[in-house]
Amino acid sequence: MLDRFANVQPSLSGPALTAFAVTPDDGADLAEASRAIYVGSAGNLSVKMLSGEVVTFAGLAAGALLPVRVSRIRATGTTAGNIIALA
């Protein structure tokens, strides 16, 4: 199989290497820090950034892709759904 990115250092501008579904949780970090978050259903997304800041992205449209490094997707304040973390 051809892999055009096999010799490229992973970066935020490159393609994701893995993806996993996220269930928002106020007490548990993600298994792996994200490089981006995909939101499949519209709403708000409350996250804990790798820096420790808690922020809420309000009014996201379905299909939004946020290039953010987060350690947690919080249940409190999150109304968006079908969330996928890209790493």
FENVENFEN-V456814 format. One record per residue. N is the residue number from 1. PSI is psi as a letter, one per 20 degrees, with the letter a starting at -180 (NA if undefined). D_LAST is the distance of its C-alpha to the last C-alpha in whole Angstrom. Layout:
BEGIN
n->{N N}
psi->{PSI PSI}
d_last->{D_LAST D_LAST}
END
This chain:
BEGIN
n->{1 2 3 4 5 6 7 8 9 10 11 12 13 14 15 16 17 18 19 20 21 22 23 24 25 26 27 28 29 30 31 32 33 34 35 36 37 38 39 40 41 42 43 44 45 46 47 48 49 50 51 52 53 54 55 56 57 58 59 60 61 62 63 64 65 66 67 68 69 70 71 72 73 74 75 76 77 78 79 80 81 82 83 84 85 86 87}
psi->{p p n i j h j p p p r h i r q q h r q q q p o p p i i p r q h q q r i r p p o h p q a q o p q o r h i i q p q p o q k q q p j q o p m q o q i q o q g o i p i q r l p p p p NA}
d_last->{21 21 17 18 15 16 17 15 13 10 10 9 12 10 9 5 6 5 6 8 11 12 16 17 18 20 21 17 14 11 10 7 7 5 5 7 9 11 15 17 20 21 22 21 18 18 16 16 14 13 17 18 20 20 20 20 19 23 24 20 21 20 17 16 13 12 10 10 9 10 11 13 14 18 20 23 23 20 22 20 19 16 13 10 7 4 0}
END
